[in-house]
Amino acid sequence: MTSTMKWIEVNSYDEMSAVAANIFTEQLKAKPASILGLATGGSPVGMYKELVKRQQAGDITFKNVKTFNLDEYVGLDQSSPASYWTFMHENLFNHVDMKEENIQLPNGKVDDLAAECVAYDDRIAEAGGIDLQLLGIGVNGHIGFNEPGTSFTSLTNIVELTESTRTENAIYFDDPADVPTQAITMGIQSIMNAKAIVLIAFGEKKLEAIEKLKSGVVTEDFPASQLLNHPNVTIIYGGTK
Ligand SMILES: N[C@@H]1[C@@H](O)[C@H](O)[C@@H](COP(=O)(O)O)O[C@@H]1O
């Protein structure tokens, strides 16, 4: 299989953030009413900071942008300090000219989670589909919260989090036992539907996952590997052993 994946190696987290911010800046300049797919975690924080600076300098605007986040924990209130809703507001939305009604995250606190999953994919489709999707990667190759073994045809769904993912994400909670056991996440197919994808990964912890992706083997045991079948993916990565 020949993949068209574009690889950009960087020397620092800041460089990764700037290169990723450049891709988002170009997207917003080319299409001010872009539909962006956004991610949480430590990886995108620097890129969000950079985009905030650029928006505040008047270089870009989010006035007509709509965003869809990849995932959210099940059972947390939006206002919980550890929710992805809070993360996104603190790191990006509160500091740029986004309209609150244009912000979407899956809601993990509804009674009918199955209906919310279907509705989330519908909302993305109604908006016209995601133009540019940002991804991080879990050490086990998860994207969004799609853990190893997830079907490549999955749409937005409810997942059981693996112990490794719960441990990785425990830093955002006062007590590791508070990390929810389930999440609602866009599926692999929902992610693949995006017109373009940027995946960012920096640091020793992520090297193994990046090497695995580079090896070119596509398998459901390594969720990110399906990206090799997408026509427009850029991987921005770096870090030393
Ligand atoms: N659900 C998120 C993922 O979307 C993210 O990519 C991953 C890596 O996070 P980090 O960037 O902090 O390493 O963490 C969580 O599991």
The ligand as an SDF file (V2000), in Angstrom:
LIG
                    3D

 16 16  0  0  0  0  0  0  0  0999 V2000
   -8.9530   11.4410   24.3890 N   0  0  0  0  0  0  0  0  0  0  0  0
   -7.6510   12.0370   24.4110 C   0  0  0  0  0  0  0  0  0  0  0  0
   -7.0210   11.8900   23.0510 C   0  0  0  0  0  0  0  0  0  0  0  0
   -7.7950   12.5920   22.0940 O   0  0  0  0  0  0  0  0  0  0  0  0
   -5.5950   12.4040   23.0930 C   0  0  0  0  0  0  0  0  0  0  0  0
   -5.0300   12.3660   21.8280 O   0  0  0  0  0  0  0  0  0  0  0  0
   -4.7810   11.5610   24.0570 C   0  0  0  0  0  0  0  0  0  0  0  0
   -3.3250   11.9730   24.1250 C   0  0  0  0  0  0  0  0  0  0  0  0
   -3.1860   13.0470   24.9870 O   0  0  0  0  0  0  0  0  0  0  0  0
   -1.8830   13.8890   25.1950 P   0  0  0  0  0  0  0  0  0  0  0  0
   -1.8420   14.8370   24.0570 O   0  0  0  0  0  0  0  0  0  0  0  0
   -2.0900   14.5870   26.5020 O   0  0  0  0  0  0  0  0  0  0  0  0
   -0.7350   12.9620   25.2140 O   0  0  0  0  0  0  0  0  0  0  0  0
   -5.3670   11.7200   25.3340 O   0  0  0  0  0  0  0  0  0  0  0  0
   -6.7520   11.4520   25.4910 C   0  0  0  0  0  0  0  0  0  0  0  0
   -6.8980   10.0840   25.6030 O   0  0  0  0  0  0  0  0  0  0  0  0
  1  2  1  0
  2  3  1  0
  2 15  1  0
  3  4  1  0
  3  5  1  0
  5  6  1  0
  5  7  1  0
  7  8  1  0
  7 14  1  0
  8  9  1  0
  9 10  1  0
 10 11  2  0
 10 12  1  0
 10 13  1  0
 14 15  1  0
 15 16  1  0
M  END
$$$$
